[in-house]
Amino acid sequence: MATELRVPKLGMDMEEADIVRWLVKEGDEVEKGDPVLEIDTDKTSYEIEAPDGGVIRNLRGDEGETIPVGAKLAYIAAPGEEVPDPAKPSETRNGSGPREGKLPKEDPAPRVAENKPEGLHSENGRRVRASPAARRAAAERDLPIRNVSGSGPHGRIYLSDVLETDSGLRTPDPEVAEDAGYATPAPALREPLSRIRRIGAERTARSFSEVPHFYLTRDLEADRLLDLVGRLREKMEPAPSVTELLALVVARTLKDHPRLNGRYANGELELNPWVNLGIAVATEAGLVVPVLKGADALSLRELVPAVKDLVRRARDDRLRPEELSGGTFTLSNLGTMQIDSFNPIINAPEVAILAVGRVRTVPEWRDGEWIPRRVIFGTLSVDHRVADGADGARFFMDVQAALSDWELLL
């Protein structure tokens, strides 16, 4: 019996993917485990492998096509084996007229390629591809979605495209600008955004508009942290960095602050018995946040190489899909880039994120004289729906206590 090849669900939040390129063609023979297709999810690229051996039949989906999770892409059949051949619908150019043929009733998968995928609509004879978030934003602003120039594959429209068009930062599509009453200025230079940056724009815009952020800031005394870094460089291989020691402190401290380690969805706060710590990493394609699962249970000798490995593979675009989802709290450090402080946007559905800046030396009046003190400026962003200022302040106090006395982590 022929085996179906479908778009897999590679993460909790994954709803669709873009076809980057087919590695096989109709009629090719494959063995189980052979790579057959490369897709782009909202977080990373991924190769789909053949679930069985056989011949590729009824391959569907064009390169650049956006397709939903579960959509059928092809069959892998034995030579000469009959496979279902869904009839292709026929439509008039303007989208009216009857459709002839339907997918078999027993096939619950969303239709792809020739069967108009989710987010693909026809307006006044023009095919318009847009994400659900982009359509909602356009409707809220009374902005016809067909007037927006999309930056995605095959002109797919993202939320960022709608926001830029509405604010005047982007020129409307010249094909419809005249109909919409826009005056078309000279074309601006365009730099295509990577998929990671486009998705990041949608998610941060949604989080910043929907999540009621509040911020707590303070100097964290770092003398003992930096002294420990210096001592461990001579005793550990690989030697820990400031980021990795902060990750250890945050992961252990969160065990006593479960509200900040939660995930908010549908009016409820999910309290997690473990800490899945996200580490923000800047890459050439954009910001990614790999997740160290069960970080609170790791010893320092386990945590340090694990964080270094995640960061290295994030920059090489070699993360596995499961390493990019399921986070419960995020740590972001721009101190290595000489940033003093910044206000981070919460990585929803998480409810808090800690940002730290560079090490600074500041004067402190003590025992009748000024003495130098090394500090790191920290900013904690919190979702006010599930926690308040006192929750965040207590967390900061415990982080400082651990930085001043490492035995508190034991």
N, C-alpha and C positions, 0 to 999 in steps of 0.2 A: 504494500500500500504506500502511495506517495506521501512524503513528509512535507508539511507546510513550513515555509520560511517566513517568519513574521518579525516585525519590529519589537525587540524586547524592551521591557521596562527596566531601566538601569539605575533608577533611583526613586525615592519616594515622591519627589516633586516633578518627575519627568512626565510630560504629556505628549511631546512630539519631538521629531528629529529631522534634520536635513540630510538628504542623500548627497554625500560628497563625491563618491565615484564607485562604480561597479568594478569588481575585480574579476568577474566572470561574465560570460555572455550566454544568450539562449543556446542550448544544446551542449554546453561544456560539461564534461564529466568532473565530478569532485569527489573527494573522500571526506569522511567525517573529520571535522576539525579544520578543514581548509578555510582560509579567509575568503569570503565571497563579496563583502560589501563594507565600505567605510562610511560611517555616519557621523554627523555633528550633533551632539546634544547641547543643552544650554550650558554645559560646564566643560565638556572635553570632547575630543574625537575618539572614536571607538570602532574597532573592526568586528563585524559580525561573522561568526564561523558557521560552516555548514553543520547542521545538527545530525546529518546522516550522509551516507554516500549514495551517489547516483548521478542522474542527468538533470541539469537545470532546465525547467520547463515553465512556460507562461510567466516569464520574468516581467515585472511591472514596476514602474517608478523611474522617473528621469533624474539625472544628476541635477542637484539644486532644488529638487522637489521637497517640500515640507510635508511630512507624513505623520499621522498620529500613532501612538503606541498601540500595538496589537494589529496594525494593518498588515495584510497579506502581501508579500513581495514576490514570491515564486513557489514552485513545487520542486522537490528533489525526488525524481522517480526512477524506477528501473528502466533500462532500455526497452522501448516499445510499449511501455505502460501507458494506459489512458489516464489523463488527469482532467479535472474540471476546467472548463474554459468559459468563465463568466462573460455574458454578452456585454458589449460596450453600449452605453446609452448614447442616443443621438439627440442633439438639441439644435434649435435654431440659433443664429448668431447672437440674437439679443436675449437669449436665455428663456424664451417662451417656447411653446410647442411641447408635444408629448415626448416622454422618454420611452425608448423601446428596449425592453430587456431588463432583467433584474438579477442581482446576485442570488445564488441559491439561498433558500430560507434558512437552511441550517448554518449558514456562515454569518456569525455575529460580528465579524471584524469590520472596522470602519473601512470605507472604500478609498482607494488611493489612485494616483496617476490619472487614468481616464475617468474616474468617478470622483469628481470634484472633492478634494480633501478639505478638512476643517480649516476655516480661515480663508477659503477661496470663494469669492462671490462675483457675480456679474452685475455691473451697474452701467446702464446705458450702452450696452454692447462692449464694455471694457472689463476684462478680467482683473479683479482686485484681490490681492493676497494681503491679509492683515492678521496680526495676532489679536486674540480676544481683548487684551488690555488696550491695544491701540484703538479698536472699534469702540470700546466703552468711553475712552478719553475723547475721541472725536465726537461721539454723540453728546457727551456732556458739554462740549464747547460749540455745538451747532456747526461743526466743521465737516463738510462732506468728505468721507474717507477717500473718495476718488480724487480729491484735490491734493492729496498728500503724496509726496514723492518718497517711495520706500527705499531703504538702504540695504535690505536683505536680498537673499537669493531670488532671482526672477522678480525683483522689485517688491518683495514682501515688506509690508509696513510694520514697524515696531512702535512701541509707545514713545520712544525717544524721537522718532520722526514726527509724530503728531505734536508733541510738546514743542519741538523746534519750529514747526510750521506755524503753530498758533502764536508763538512769541515773536515771529518775524525773523528768526535766525536761519530759516531755511526757505528757499524759493519754492513756491508751489510747482507741481508738475507742469511743464510747458504745454503738454498736450491738452490740458483742461484749464489752464490759467485764464485763457480768453473767455471761455464759457462761464467761469466763476467770477469774472469781473476784476481779476487781478491785473495790475500793470507789471509786465515782466522785465526786471532789471537785467543788467549784464550778468552772465553766469559767473558764479563764484567757484573758486577752486575747491575740490572735494577730496577728502581723504576717507576711503572706505574704512569703517570700523570693523575690527575683528568680531567674531560671534561672541566671544567672552565679554568684550566691552559693550556690545549691544544688549546682551542679556543683563549685564551688570547695570546698565542704565535703566532698564525696565524695573529691575528688582529694587534698586536703591530709591528710584522715584516713588515706587509703590510703598516701600517701607517708610520713607520720610514723610509721605503724605498721609498714610494710614495709621502709623504707630506714633503715639504721643511721647516723644523723647523728652527726657530731662537729663541734665548733665551734672556730675559731681567732679570736682577737681581738687587735687592736693599734691604737694611735694612728698615724694617717698624717699626717706633717708636711705642712701645706697652705699654707705661706707662699708658695711659688713658684707653686702652682696658683692661688691667689687673686690674686696679682700679675698672672699671665697673663690671667685673666678680665678684670681691670681694663684692661689694655693692649688686648686684642682688642675690647673694647666700642667703642673709637674707630677700629678698623681693619676690622672685619668686619660685614657685614649679611647675615643676622641675626647678632647677637652671641651667642657661646656662653655657656651656663650651666655651673655646676659639674658638673651631671649629664652634660652632653654631653662635657666634657673628660674626666671619669672614664670615660665609655663608650669614648672613643678609647684611653685608657691600658689599660683592661681588654682591649679587643679586640686591640690590638697585643701585649700581654703574653701573652695566651693562646696565641699561636702557638708560644711556647717551653715551654708547659705542656699538651701534648695530652691528658694523662689527665684534667685538669679540664675540658677542652672536649669530653668524650666523652658518649655516651648508653649507658646500661646496659639490656640486655634479654636474657632467656633465658640468663643465665649468661655473657654476653659483653659486652665493652666495645667500642663502635663509636668508633674514633678518626677524627675529622673533619678533612679538609684545609682547612676554612674555619671561620670563626667566625660563627655566627648568633646575635646578641646579643639576648636578651629584655630589655625595659625595663618594669618593673612600673609600672602606671598605675592610680591610684585613680579610679573613675568612680562616678556615682550608683547604677548597678546593681551595683557590686562591683568587685573587683580583676581587671584583665585584663593580659595580658603580650604586647603586640605584639612581633614579631621583626624585627630589622633584619638581613636576609640579607647575608652577605659583608661584615660590618662591618669586618673586619681589612684589607680592601683599599681602604677609602674614605679619601680625604684629609679633613683637618679641614673644609675648605670644602664637601665633599660630605656628611660625616657630620652636621654641625650642623643643616642644614635638613631632612635625612632624619629625624632623631630628633624634631625639633619637629613635623614633619608627622604622624608616627606617633602621638605623644602627643595632638595635637589631634584627630585622627580617632578615636582610641580613646575620648576623652571625648564625642565626638559620635555614637558608635556607628556609625561609617562604615568600619570596617576590613573588608578583604576576607578571606575564609576562609584563604587561603594565608599571610596575615600573622599568623596566630595559631597557627601550628604550625611544627615543624622547628627549634626553638631548641636551642642547644648549651650555653648558659650564661646566667644571668639576673643583672641588676643592679637593686637596689631601693634607692631613696633616700628616706628620711623626714626628712632634715635640714630641708627647707623647712617641716615641721610641728613643728619644735623638739624632735624626738626625739634623744636622745643616742646610743642604741644599741638594737638588737633582734636576736633570733635568728631568721632566716628559715627557712622550710620549703622544702626542695629541690623544684623543679618537675620531678618525674620525667617521662620517663626521663633528664633531665639529671642530672648527678652533683655539681653545685656551684652555689652562688648567693652573691653578695656583697651584704651590706647595709651601708649607710653612714648615719651620723647627721649632726647639725648641726655647724657649725664652732664650736669652743670655743677659748678662750684659756687656756693653762695656763702656770705658771711653770717655768722650767728654770734650773738652776744651771750657769753657764758662766763660766769665767775669773774666779772669785771674786765673781760677782754674779748676782742673779736677773734673768732677762730673760723677756719674754712670748713665747710660741710658739703659733701657731695650728695646731690639729690637727683631724682628722676621725676619729671612732672607727669602725673597720671590723670587721665580723664575717663570716667566711667559713664557710659550712656545706658539709660535704663528705660524700659517700657513702663510708663506710669499706670497702665491698666492693671498691672500685677504686682508692682512694688512701689515703695515711696522712698523719700530721701533718707529716712532712718535705716532702711534695709541696705541701701548703698553705702551709707556712712559706716555701718558696722562691718561690712565686707572690707572696706578700705582699711579700717583699724586693724582687722585681723591680718590683712596682707602686710601692713607695716610691721606688726608684731613678729610675723614670720621672718621678714627681711632682717629684723634686728636680732632675732634669736632663732637660729635654724633648728634648735632642738624641739621647738613647738611643732614641727612637721613630723616628728617621729612618733 
